Amino acid sequence: MIMKKLALIIISLIVVMGTACSQQGKNQVTDISADSLKASMNQTDIVILDVRTPEEFADGHVEGAVNIDFKNADFSANIDKLDKTKKYEVYCRSGHRSAESAKVMNGKGFNVSNVTGGILGWQEKGYPVVQ
């Protein structure tokens, strides 16, 4: 009886450890700088994603960026329409919404990086925005 209980405990621990290890790779997002974003702008396999509101986007954004508003109720559905074969570099105003967006995207199987500092960090570097 004791051996059965011990075996059951060991099996339970193995299952729990296996589950934890399989989840470890999920929701891990790479952070990149504005300099890294600038360096990757001309790569055709990378999509620059701005997750700010349409009004913020209209005030100025990184050239070539696609806008999907993180605050929009359809955010998840809009993300599902994107091409998973591409790599996404996501930014917002300061980095919070993009970090949350990148986690969502990573959980859906996207290859995604978060641009730390957002558009503010981009502009601090003196990089241009378009309207």
MARMIDREN-240473 format. One record per atom (N, C-alpha, C): residue number from 1; atom name; x, y, z. Coordinates in steps of 0.001 Angstrom, whole numbers, plus 500000, padded with zeros to 6 digits. Example, Ala and Ser with C-alpha at 12.3 -4.5 7.8 and 13.67 -1.06 7.14 Angstrom:
2
<r pos="1" site="N" X="513190" Y="494310" Z="507800"/>
<r pos="1" site="CA" X="512300" Y="495500" Z="507800"/>
<r pos="1" site="C" X="513200" Y="496700" Z="507800"/>
<r pos="2" site="N" X="512850" Y="497750" Z="507080"/>
<r pos="2" site="CA" X="513670" Y="498940" Z="507140"/>
<r pos="2" site="C" X="512900" Y="500030" Z="507870"/>
END
This chain:
131
<r pos="1" site="N" X="500818" Y="498806" Z="500000"/>
<r pos="1" site="CA" X="500000" Y="500000" Z="500000"/>
<r pos="1" site="C" X="500863" Y="501259" Z="500000"/>
<r pos="2" site="N" X="501886" Y="501274" Z="500826"/>
<r pos="2" site="CA" X="502793" Y="502415" Z="500882"/>
<r pos="2" site="C" X="503522" Y="502580" Z="499552"/>
<r pos="3" site="N" X="503921" Y="501479" Z="498931"/>
<r pos="3" site="CA" X="504620" Y="501544" Z="497644"/>
<r pos="3" site="C" X="503713" Y="502115" Z="496562"/>
<r pos="4" site="N" X="502434" Y="501749" Z="496582"/>
<r pos="4" site="CA" X="501488" Y="502278" Z="495602"/>
<r pos="4" site="C" X="501329" Y="503790" Z="495775"/>
<r pos="5" site="N" X="501219" Y="504235" Z="497026"/>
<r pos="5" site="CA" X="501086" Y="505666" Z="497296"/>
<r pos="5" site="C" X="502337" Y="506416" Z="496864"/>
<r pos="6" site="N" X="503498" Y="505824" Z="497161"/>
<r pos="6" site="CA" X="504758" Y="506443" Z="496775"/>
<r pos="6" site="C" X="504871" Y="506522" Z="495252"/>
<r pos="7" site="N" X="504495" Y="505451" Z="494576"/>
<r pos="7" site="CA" X="504528" Y="505432" Z="493116"/>
<r pos="7" site="C" X="503575" Y="506482" Z="492547"/>
<r pos="8" site="N" X="502403" Y="506607" Z="493131"/>
<r pos="8" site="CA" X="501428" Y="507597" Z="492681"/>
<r pos="8" site="C" X="501951" Y="509022" Z="492876"/>
<r pos="9" site="N" X="502597" Y="509259" Z="493990"/>
<r pos="9" site="CA" X="503184" Y="510581" Z="494260"/>
<r pos="9" site="C" X="504280" Y="510881" Z="493238"/>
<r pos="10" site="N" X="505124" Y="509912" Z="492967"/>
<r pos="10" site="CA" X="506218" Y="510111" Z="492005"/>
<r pos="10" site="C" X="505658" Y="510383" Z="490614"/>
<r pos="11" site="N" X="504673" Y="509617" Z="490200"/>
<r pos="11" site="CA" X="504063" Y="509836" Z="488884"/>
<r pos="11" site="C" X="503430" Y="511221" Z="488819"/>
<r pos="12" site="N" X="502746" Y="511617" Z="489883"/>
<r pos="12" site="CA" X="502125" Y="512955" Z="489922"/>
<r pos="12" site="C" X="503173" Y="514043" Z="489795"/>
<r pos="13" site="N" X="504290" Y="513888" Z="490479"/>
<r pos="13" site="CA" X="505373" Y="514878" Z="490388"/>
<r pos="13" site="C" X="505939" Y="514942" Z="488982"/>
<r pos="14" site="N" X="506096" Y="513802" Z="488340"/>
<r pos="14" site="CA" X="506621" Y="513774" Z="486967"/>
<r pos="14" site="C" X="505666" Y="514499" Z="486027"/>
<r pos="15" site="N" X="504379" Y="514254" Z="486177"/>
<r pos="15" site="CA" X="503385" Y="514925" Z="485335"/>
<r pos="15" site="C" X="503418" Y="516431" Z="485559"/>
<r pos="16" site="N" X="503464" Y="516856" Z="486807"/>
<r pos="16" site="CA" X="503497" Y="518291" Z="487127"/>
<r pos="16" site="C" X="504766" Y="518930" Z="486567"/>
<r pos="17" site="N" X="505893" Y="518281" Z="486740"/>
<r pos="17" site="CA" X="507163" Y="518825" Z="486229"/>
<r pos="17" site="C" X="507148" Y="518888" Z="484707"/>
<r pos="18" site="N" X="506617" Y="517883" Z="484077"/>
<r pos="18" site="CA" X="506536" Y="517868" Z="482615"/>
<r pos="18" site="C" X="505665" Y="518978" Z="482084"/>
<r pos="19" site="N" X="504546" Y="519217" Z="482750"/>
<r pos="19" site="CA" X="503650" Y="520298" Z="482351"/>
<r pos="19" site="C" X="504328" Y="521649" Z="482539"/>
<r pos="20" site="N" X="505002" Y="521824" Z="483638"/>
<r pos="20" site="CA" X="505695" Y="523092" Z="483902"/>
<r pos="20" site="C" X="506769" Y="523338" Z="482861"/>
<r pos="21" site="N" X="507498" Y="522305" Z="482499"/>
<r pos="21" site="CA" X="508561" Y="522456" Z="481511"/>
<r pos="21" site="C" X="507994" Y="522762" Z="480131"/>
<r pos="22" site="N" X="506873" Y="522135" Z="479777"/>
<r pos="22" site="CA" X="506294" Y="522393" Z="478459"/>
<r pos="22" site="C" X="505722" Y="523803" Z="478378"/>
<r pos="23" site="N" X="505293" Y="524368" Z="479494"/>
<r pos="23" site="CA" X="504763" Y="525723" Z="479503"/>
<r pos="23" site="C" X="505864" Y="526774" Z="479559"/>
<r pos="24" site="N" X="507064" Y="526352" Z="479915"/>
<r pos="24" site="CA" X="508147" Y="527302" Z="480136"/>
<r pos="24" site="C" X="508460" Y="528108" Z="478880"/>
<r pos="25" site="N" X="508387" Y="527489" Z="477702"/>
<r pos="25" site="CA" X="508717" Y="528192" Z="476469"/>
<r pos="25" site="C" X="507629" Y="529131" Z="476004"/>
<r pos="26" site="N" X="506414" Y="528971" Z="476499"/>
<r pos="26" site="CA" X="505317" Y="529820" Z="476079"/>
<r pos="26" site="C" X="505369" Y="531154" Z="476808"/>
<r pos="27" site="N" X="504832" Y="532162" Z="476146"/>
<r pos="27" site="CA" X="504739" Y="533498" Z="476711"/>
<r pos="27" site="C" X="506085" Y="534082" Z="477104"/>
<r pos="28" site="N" X="507120" Y="533629" Z="476427"/>
<r pos="28" site="CA" X="508423" Y="534262" Z="476596"/>
<r pos="28" site="C" X="508654" Y="535119" Z="475363"/>
<r pos="29" site="N" X="508767" Y="536377" Z="475569"/>
<r pos="29" site="CA" X="508879" Y="537334" Z="474488"/>
<r pos="29" site="C" X="510243" Y="537994" Z="474558"/>
<r pos="30" site="N" X="510862" Y="538144" Z="473414"/>
<r pos="30" site="CA" X="512146" Y="538828" Z="473334"/>
<r pos="30" site="C" X="511916" Y="540331" Z="473324"/>
<r pos="31" site="N" X="512667" Y="541041" Z="474133"/>
<r pos="31" site="CA" X="512635" Y="542501" Z="474102"/>
<r pos="31" site="C" X="513735" Y="542988" Z="473173"/>
<r pos="32" site="N" X="513398" Y="543975" Z="472349"/>
<r pos="32" site="CA" X="514388" Y="544589" Z="471465"/>
<r pos="32" site="C" X="514346" Y="546099" Z="471670"/>
<r pos="33" site="N" X="515398" Y="546755" Z="471233"/>
<r pos="33" site="CA" X="515502" Y="548205" Z="471367"/>
<r pos="33" site="C" X="514998" Y="548898" Z="470103"/>
<r pos="34" site="N" X="514862" Y="550196" Z="470186"/>
<r pos="34" site="CA" X="514509" Y="550997" Z="469015"/>
<r pos="34" site="C" X="515578" Y="550842" Z="467939"/>
<r pos="35" site="N" X="516832" Y="550732" Z="468347"/>
<r pos="35" site="CA" X="517919" Y="550535" Z="467380"/>
<r pos="35" site="C" X="517743" Y="549230" Z="466607"/>
<r pos="36" site="N" X="517343" Y="548172" Z="467301"/>
<r pos="36" site="CA" X="517114" Y="546885" Z="466645"/>
<r pos="36" site="C" X="515945" Y="546972" Z="465673"/>
<r pos="37" site="N" X="514895" Y="547674" Z="466080"/>
<r pos="37" site="CA" X="513749" Y="547867" Z="465191"/>
<r pos="37" site="C" X="514191" Y="548614" Z="463937"/>
<r pos="38" site="N" X="514941" Y="549659" Z="464111"/>
<r pos="38" site="CA" X="515428" Y="550450" Z="462972"/>
<r pos="38" site="C" X="516247" Y="549581" Z="462021"/>
<r pos="39" site="N" X="517098" Y="548735" Z="462587"/>
<r pos="39" site="CA" X="517962" Y="547880" Z="461769"/>
<r pos="39" site="C" X="517183" Y="546828" Z="460979"/>
<r pos="40" site="N" X="516016" Y="546451" Z="461467"/>
<r pos="40" site="CA" X="515246" Y="545394" Z="460809"/>
<r pos="40" site="C" X="514146" Y="545921" Z="459891"/>
<r pos="41" site="N" X="514030" Y="547209" Z="459739"/>
<r pos="41" site="CA" X="512909" Y="547802" Z="459008"/>
<r pos="41" site="C" X="512788" Y="547347" Z="457564"/>
<r pos="42" site="N" X="513869" Y="547054" Z="456896"/>
<r pos="42" site="CA" X="513805" Y="546703" Z="455483"/>
<r pos="42" site="C" X="513728" Y="545204" Z="455226"/>
<r pos="43" site="N" X="513606" Y="544414" Z="456278"/>
<r pos="43" site="CA" X="513507" Y="542969" Z="456106"/>
<r pos="43" site="C" X="512070" Y="542593" Z="455762"/>
<r pos="44" site="N" X="511894" Y="541877" Z="454671"/>
<r pos="44" site="CA" X="510555" Y="541576" Z="454183"/>
<r pos="44" site="C" X="509810" Y="540550" Z="455030"/>
<r pos="45" site="N" X="510522" Y="539801" Z="455859"/>
<r pos="45" site="CA" X="509850" Y="538795" Z="456690"/>
<r pos="45" site="C" X="509443" Y="539345" Z="458057"/>
<r pos="46" site="N" X="509654" Y="540640" Z="458283"/>
<r pos="46" site="CA" X="509317" Y="541263" Z="459567"/>
<r pos="46" site="C" X="508186" Y="542272" Z="459369"/>
<r pos="47" site="N" X="507193" Y="542189" Z="460250"/>
<r pos="47" site="CA" X="506080" Y="543132" Z="460253"/>
<r pos="47" site="C" X="506192" Y="543983" Z="461509"/>
<r pos="48" site="N" X="506138" Y="545286" Z="461320"/>
<r pos="48" site="CA" X="506142" Y="546216" Z="462451"/>
<r pos="48" site="C" X="504682" Y="546454" Z="462830"/>
<r pos="49" site="N" X="504365" Y="546164" Z="464078"/>
<r pos="49" site="CA" X="502990" Y="546247" Z="464544"/>
<r pos="49" site="C" X="502867" Y="547297" Z="465645"/>
<r pos="50" site="N" X="502028" Y="548297" Z="465390"/>
<r pos="50" site="CA" X="501741" Y="549365" Z="466346"/>
<r pos="50" site="C" X="500412" Y="549023" Z="467013"/>
<r pos="51" site="N" X="500416" Y="548850" Z="468324"/>
<r pos="51" site="CA" X="499194" Y="548432" Z="469031"/>
<r pos="51" site="C" X="498519" Y="549587" Z="469780"/>
<r pos="52" site="N" X="498843" Y="550806" Z="469400"/>
<r pos="52" site="CA" X="498192" Y="551967" Z="470007"/>
<r pos="52" site="C" X="496822" Y="552192" Z="469367"/>
<r pos="53" site="N" X="496111" Y="553160" Z="469880"/>
<r pos="53" site="CA" X="494797" Y="553493" Z="469317"/>
<r pos="53" site="C" X="494982" Y="554104" Z="467925"/>
<r pos="54" site="N" X="493929" Y="554080" Z="467103"/>
<r pos="54" site="CA" X="494020" Y="554712" Z="465782"/>
<r pos="54" site="C" X="494381" Y="556195" Z="465855"/>
<r pos="55" site="N" X="493903" Y="556873" Z="466895"/>
<r pos="55" site="CA" X="494226" Y="558302" Z="467059"/>
<r pos="55" site="C" X="495715" Y="558494" Z="467334"/>
<r pos="56" site="N" X="496270" Y="557660" Z="468210"/>
<r pos="56" site="CA" X="497710" Y="557732" Z="468499"/>
<r pos="56" site="C" X="498513" Y="557416" Z="467238"/>
<r pos="57" site="N" X="498081" Y="556408" Z="466513"/>
<r pos="57" site="CA" X="498752" Y="556002" Z="465273"/>
<r pos="57" site="C" X="498761" Y="557160" Z="464268"/>
<r pos="58" site="N" X="497611" Y="557841" Z="464134"/>
<r pos="58" site="CA" X="497496" Y="558962" Z="463196"/>
<r pos="58" site="C" X="498397" Y="560126" Z="463575"/>
<r pos="59" site="N" X="498699" Y="560283" Z="464865"/>
<r pos="59" site="CA" X="499568" Y="561366" Z="465324"/>
<r pos="59" site="C" X="501024" Y="561146" Z="464946"/>
<r pos="60" site="N" X="501386" Y="559932" Z="464605"/>
<r pos="60" site="CA" X="502751" Y="559636" Z="464188"/>
<r pos="60" site="C" X="503104" Y="558197" Z="464530"/>
<r pos="61" site="N" X="503657" Y="557483" Z="463542"/>
<r pos="61" site="CA" X="504015" Y="556082" Z="463732"/>
<r pos="61" site="C" X="505277" Y="555750" Z="462938"/>
<r pos="62" site="N" X="505815" Y="554603" Z="463212"/>
<r pos="62" site="CA" X="506992" Y="554126" Z="462485"/>
<r pos="62" site="C" X="506556" Y="553810" Z="461059"/>
<r pos="63" site="N" X="507343" Y="554236" Z="460097"/>
<r pos="63" site="CA" X="507012" Y="554005" Z="458695"/>
<r pos="63" site="C" X="506812" Y="552516" Z="458419"/>
<r pos="64" site="N" X="505718" Y="552217" Z="457726"/>
<r pos="64" site="CA" X="505425" Y="550836" Z="457357"/>
<r pos="64" site="C" X="504695" Y="550035" Z="458419"/>
<r pos="65" site="N" X="504431" Y="550638" Z="459566"/>
<r pos="65" site="CA" X="503770" Y="549918" Z="460661"/>
<r pos="65" site="C" X="502317" Y="549638" Z="460332"/>
<r pos="66" site="N" X="501844" Y="548504" Z="460840"/>
<r pos="66" site="CA" X="500442" Y="548110" Z="460764"/>
<r pos="66" site="C" X="499832" Y="548414" Z="462129"/>
<r pos="67" site="N" X="498608" Y="548939" Z="462132"/>
<r pos="67" site="CA" X="497960" Y="549317" Z="463392"/>
<r pos="67" site="C" X="496849" Y="548345" Z="463755"/>
<r pos="68" site="N" X="496990" Y="547710" Z="464918"/>
<r pos="68" site="CA" X="495922" Y="546912" Z="465521"/>
<r pos="68" site="C" X="495849" Y="547346" Z="466977"/>
<r pos="69" site="N" X="494744" Y="547965" Z="467339"/>
<r pos="69" site="CA" X="494566" Y="548570" Z="468651"/>
<r pos="69" site="C" X="494406" Y="547504" Z="469748"/>
<r pos="70" site="N" X="495354" Y="547482" Z="470681"/>
<r pos="70" site="CA" X="495309" Y="546542" Z="471796"/>
<r pos="70" site="C" X="494055" Y="546721" Z="472649"/>
<r pos="71" site="N" X="493563" Y="547954" Z="472740"/>
<r pos="71" site="CA" X="492397" Y="548247" Z="473584"/>
<r pos="71" site="C" X="491073" Y="547875" Z="472919"/>
<r pos="72" site="N" X="491104" Y="547554" Z="471626"/>
<r pos="72" site="CA" X="489896" Y="547198" Z="470893"/>
<r pos="72" site="C" X="489421" Y="545808" Z="471292"/>
<r pos="73" site="N" X="488113" Y="545649" Z="471447"/>
<r pos="73" site="CA" X="487543" Y="544352" Z="471834"/>
<r pos="73" site="C" X="487857" Y="543261" Z="470817"/>
<r pos="74" site="N" X="488130" Y="543637" Z="469574"/>
<r pos="74" site="CA" X="488434" Y="542672" Z="468516"/>
<r pos="74" site="C" X="489929" Y="542402" Z="468362"/>
<r pos="75" site="N" X="490726" Y="542856" Z="469327"/>
<r pos="75" site="CA" X="492179" Y="542699" Z="469216"/>
<r pos="75" site="C" X="492577" Y="541254" Z="468922"/>
<r pos="76" site="N" X="492109" Y="540326" Z="469711"/>
<r pos="76" site="CA" X="492492" Y="538928" Z="469552"/>
<r pos="76" site="C" X="492069" Y="538387" Z="468183"/>
<r pos="77" site="N" X="490865" Y="538717" Z="467764"/>
<r pos="77" site="CA" X="490376" Y="538269" Z="466451"/>
<r pos="77" site="C" X="491199" Y="538872" Z="465321"/>
<r pos="78" site="N" X="491601" Y="540137" Z="465471"/>
<r pos="78" site="CA" X="492435" Y="540779" Z="464450"/>
<r pos="78" site="C" X="493830" Y="540154" Z="464394"/>
<r pos="79" site="N" X="494361" Y="539792" Z="465539"/>
<r pos="79" site="CA" X="495667" Y="539130" Z="465586"/>
<r pos="79" site="C" X="495590" Y="537779" Z="464877"/>
<r pos="80" site="N" X="494481" Y="537082" Z="465056"/>
<r pos="80" site="CA" X="494312" Y="535764" Z="464428"/>
<r pos="80" site="C" X="494367" Y="535827" Z="462906"/>
<r pos="81" site="N" X="494116" Y="536990" Z="462331"/>
<r pos="81" site="CA" X="494129" Y="537163" Z="460870"/>
<r pos="81" site="C" X="495539" Y="537342" Z="460309"/>
<r pos="82" site="N" X="496532" Y="537544" Z="461194"/>
<r pos="82" site="CA" X="497899" Y="537806" Z="460748"/>
<r pos="82" site="C" X="498608" Y="536527" Z="460304"/>
<r pos="83" site="N" X="499626" Y="536699" Z="459484"/>
<r pos="83" site="CA" X="500429" Y="535601" Z="458937"/>
<r pos="83" site="C" X="501442" Y="535118" Z="459972"/>
<r pos="84" site="N" X="501307" Y="533883" Z="460418"/>
<r pos="84" site="CA" X="502208" Y="533339" Z="461435"/>
<r pos="84" site="C" X="503591" Y="532993" Z="460884"/>
<r pos="85" site="N" X="503773" Y="533067" Z="459580"/>
<r pos="85" site="CA" X="505099" Y="532789" Z="459019"/>
<r pos="85" site="C" X="506016" Y="534013" Z="459119"/>
<r pos="86" site="N" X="505441" Y="535152" Z="459445"/>
<r pos="86" site="CA" X="506215" Y="536392" Z="459588"/>
<r pos="86" site="C" X="506663" Y="536568" Z="461029"/>
<r pos="87" site="N" X="507671" Y="537407" Z="461216"/>
<r pos="87" site="CA" X="508114" Y="537805" Z="462551"/>
<r pos="87" site="C" X="507518" Y="539190" Z="462812"/>
<r pos="88" site="N" X="507057" Y="539405" Z="464038"/>
<r pos="88" site="CA" X="506416" Y="540662" Z="464398"/>
<r pos="88" site="C" X="507230" Y="541390" Z="465453"/>
<r pos="89" site="N" X="507433" Y="542684" Z="465203"/>
<r pos="89" site="CA" X="508093" Y="543563" Z="466164"/>
<r pos="89" site="C" X="507027" Y="544580" Z="466573"/>
<r pos="90" site="N" X="506647" Y="544521" Z="467849"/>
<r pos="90" site="CA" X="505471" Y="545230" Z="468343"/>
<r pos="90" site="C" X="505880" Y="546403" Z="469230"/>
<r pos="91" site="N" X="505242" Y="547550" Z="468979"/>
<r pos="91" site="CA" X="505485" Y="548708" Z="469846"/>
<r pos="91" site="C" X="504177" Y="549423" Z="470168"/>
<r pos="92" site="N" X="504227" Y="550219" Z="471217"/>
<r pos="92" site="CA" X="503097" Y="551072" Z="471603"/>
<r pos="92" site="C" X="503678" Y="552438" Z="471964"/>
<r pos="93" site="N" X="503117" Y="553090" Z="472941"/>
<r pos="93" site="CA" X="503627" Y="554401" Z="473345"/>
<r pos="93" site="C" X="504918" Y="554254" Z="474146"/>
<r pos="94" site="N" X="504863" Y="553429" Z="475204"/>
<r pos="94" site="CA" X="506025" Y="553328" Z="476083"/>
<r pos="94" site="C" X="506536" Y="551905" Z="476289"/>
<r pos="95" site="N" X="505743" Y="550921" Z="475900"/>
<r pos="95" site="CA" X="506190" Y="549536" Z="476014"/>
<r pos="95" site="C" X="505278" Y="548608" Z="476786"/>
<r pos="96" site="N" X="504298" Y="549147" Z="477512"/>
<r pos="96" site="CA" X="503423" Y="548287" Z="478322"/>
<r pos="96" site="C" X="502418" Y="547516" Z="477459"/>
<r pos="97" site="N" X="501659" Y="548220" Z="476638"/>
<r pos="97" site="CA" X="500659" Y="547544" Z="475792"/>
<r pos="97" site="C" X="501315" Y="546594" Z="474814"/>
<r pos="98" site="N" X="502483" Y="546986" Z="474298"/>
<r pos="98" site="CA" X="503164" Y="546094" Z="473351"/>
<r pos="98" site="C" X="503661" Y="544833" Z="474041"/>
<r pos="99" site="N" X="504114" Y="544951" Z="475286"/>
<r pos="99" site="CA" X="504546" Y="543760" Z="476027"/>
<r pos="99" site="C" X="503370" Y="542814" Z="476238"/>
<r pos="100" site="N" X="502206" Y="543363" Z="476600"/>
<r pos="100" site="CA" X="501012" Y="542537" Z="476786"/>
<r pos="100" site="C" X="500562" Y="541928" Z="475456"/>
<r pos="101" site="N" X="500597" Y="542722" Z="474405"/>
<r pos="101" site="CA" X="500230" Y="542235" Z="473069"/>
<r pos="101" site="C" X="501148" Y="541114" Z="472618"/>
<r pos="102" site="N" X="502432" Y="541300" Z="472849"/>
<r pos="102" site="CA" X="503414" Y="540292" Z="472446"/>
<r pos="102" site="C" X="503188" Y="538976" Z="473184"/>
<r pos="103" site="N" X="502808" Y="539055" Z="474455"/>
<r pos="103" site="CA" X="502505" Y="537833" Z="475211"/>
<r pos="103" site="C" X="501315" Y="537100" Z="474600"/>
<r pos="104" site="N" X="500279" Y="537857" Z="474251"/>
<r pos="104" site="CA" X="499094" Y="537259" Z="473621"/>
<r pos="104" site="C" X="499501" Y="536591" Z="472306"/>
<r pos="105" site="N" X="500256" Y="537304" Z="471503"/>
<r pos="105" site="CA" X="500663" Y="536779" Z="470203"/>
<r pos="105" site="C" X="501546" Y="535545" Z="470349"/>
<r pos="106" site="N" X="502469" Y="535598" Z="471286"/>
<r pos="106" site="CA" X="503347" Y="534460" Z="471527"/>
<r pos="106" site="C" X="502528" Y="533240" Z="471924"/>
<r pos="107" site="N" X="501531" Y="533438" Z="472750"/>
<r pos="107" site="CA" X="500664" Y="532347" Z="473166"/>
<r pos="107" site="C" X="499861" Y="531752" Z="472021"/>
<r pos="108" site="N" X="499686" Y="532535" Z="470957"/>
<r pos="108" site="CA" X="498970" Y="532065" Z="469775"/>
<r pos="108" site="C" X="499924" Y="531467" Z="468732"/>
<r pos="109" site="N" X="501213" Y="531417" Z="469072"/>
<r pos="109" site="CA" X="502172" Y="530786" Z="468176"/>
<r pos="109" site="C" X="502928" Y="531723" Z="467251"/>
<r pos="110" site="N" X="502835" Y="533035" Z="467489"/>
<r pos="110" site="CA" X="503562" Y="533994" Z="466657"/>
<r pos="110" site="C" X="505002" Y="534150" Z="467143"/>
<r pos="111" site="N" X="505889" Y="534459" Z="466215"/>
<r pos="111" site="CA" X="507263" Y="534833" Z="466524"/>
<r pos="111" site="C" X="507235" Y="536350" Z="466706"/>
<r pos="112" site="N" X="507407" Y="536802" Z="467944"/>
<r pos="112" site="CA" X="507161" Y="538207" Z="468247"/>
<r pos="112" site="C" X="508199" Y="538766" Z="469205"/>
<r pos="113" site="N" X="508538" Y="540034" Z="468986"/>
<r pos="113" site="CA" X="509431" Y="540772" Z="469881"/>
<r pos="113" site="C" X="508741" Y="542054" Z="470312"/>
<r pos="114" site="N" X="509033" Y="542488" Z="471523"/>
<r pos="114" site="CA" X="508504" Y="543724" Z="472073"/>
<r pos="114" site="C" X="509569" Y="544810" Z="471983"/>
<r pos="115" site="N" X="509193" Y="545941" Z="471424"/>
<r pos="115" site="CA" X="510112" Y="547076" Z="471333"/>
<r pos="115" site="C" X="510016" Y="547852" Z="472641"/>
<r pos="116" site="N" X="511051" Y="547730" Z="473468"/>
<r pos="116" site="CA" X="511045" Y="548413" Z="474755"/>
<r pos="116" site="C" X="511130" Y="549924" Z="474544"/>
<r pos="117" site="N" X="510410" Y="550657" Z="475363"/>
<r pos="117" site="CA" X="510425" Y="552115" Z="475253"/>
<r pos="117" site="C" X="509416" Y="552655" Z="474267"/>
<r pos="118" site="N" X="508853" Y="551785" Z="473420"/>
<r pos="118" site="CA" X="507816" Y="552184" Z="472477"/>
<r pos="118" site="C" X="508216" Y="553307" Z="471539"/>
<r pos="119" site="N" X="507201" Y="554022" Z="471072"/>
<r pos="119" site="CA" X="507424" Y="555133" Z="470141"/>
<r pos="119" site="C" X="508195" Y="556254" Z="470827"/>
<r pos="120" site="N" X="508042" Y="556370" Z="472153"/>
<r pos="120" site="CA" X="508804" Y="557398" Z="472874"/>
<r pos="120" site="C" X="510301" Y="557111" Z="472795"/>
<r pos="121" site="N" X="510682" Y="555860" Z="472965"/>
<r pos="121" site="CA" X="512085" Y="555464" Z="472844"/>
<r pos="121" site="C" X="512592" Y="555650" Z="471428"/>
<r pos="122" site="N" X="511738" Y="555368" Z="470468"/>
<r pos="122" site="CA" X="512054" Y="555547" Z="469045"/>
<r pos="122" site="C" X="512368" Y="557017" Z="468767"/>
<r pos="123" site="N" X="511497" Y="557896" Z="469252"/>
<r pos="123" site="CA" X="511681" Y="559320" Z="469018"/>
<r pos="123" site="C" X="512870" Y="559882" Z="469799"/>
<r pos="124" site="N" X="513138" Y="559334" Z="470981"/>
<r pos="124" site="CA" X="514317" Y="559770" Z="471746"/>
<r pos="124" site="C" X="515602" Y="559516" Z="470975"/>
<r pos="125" site="N" X="515604" Y="558482" Z="470161"/>
<r pos="125" site="CA" X="516780" Y="558160" Z="469331"/>
<r pos="125" site="C" X="516868" Y="559086" Z="468121"/>
<r pos="126" site="N" X="515830" Y="559880" Z="467908"/>
<r pos="126" site="CA" X="515815" Y="560799" Z="466764"/>
<r pos="126" site="C" X="515319" Y="560157" Z="465487"/>
<r pos="127" site="N" X="514711" Y="558976" Z="465596"/>
<r pos="127" site="CA" X="514191" Y="558298" Z="464420"/>
<r pos="127" site="C" X="512877" Y="558946" Z="464001"/>
<r pos="128" site="N" X="512609" Y="558975" Z="462698"/>
<r pos="128" site="CA" X="511416" Y="559686" Z="462198"/>
<r pos="128" site="C" X="510121" Y="558913" Z="462412"/>
<r pos="129" site="N" X="509035" Y="559675" Z="462482"/>
<r pos="129" site="CA" X="507698" Y="559106" Z="462467"/>
<r pos="129" site="C" X="506969" Y="559698" Z="461262"/>
<r pos="130" site="N" X="505981" Y="558962" Z="460774"/>
<r pos="130" site="CA" X="505165" Y="559436" Z="459663"/>
<r pos="130" site="C" X="503731" Y="559552" Z="460131"/>
<r pos="131" site="N" X="502958" Y="560394" Z="459427"/>
<r pos="131" site="CA" X="501549" Y="560578" Z="459784"/>
<r pos="131" site="C" X="500662" Y="560156" Z="458646"/>
END
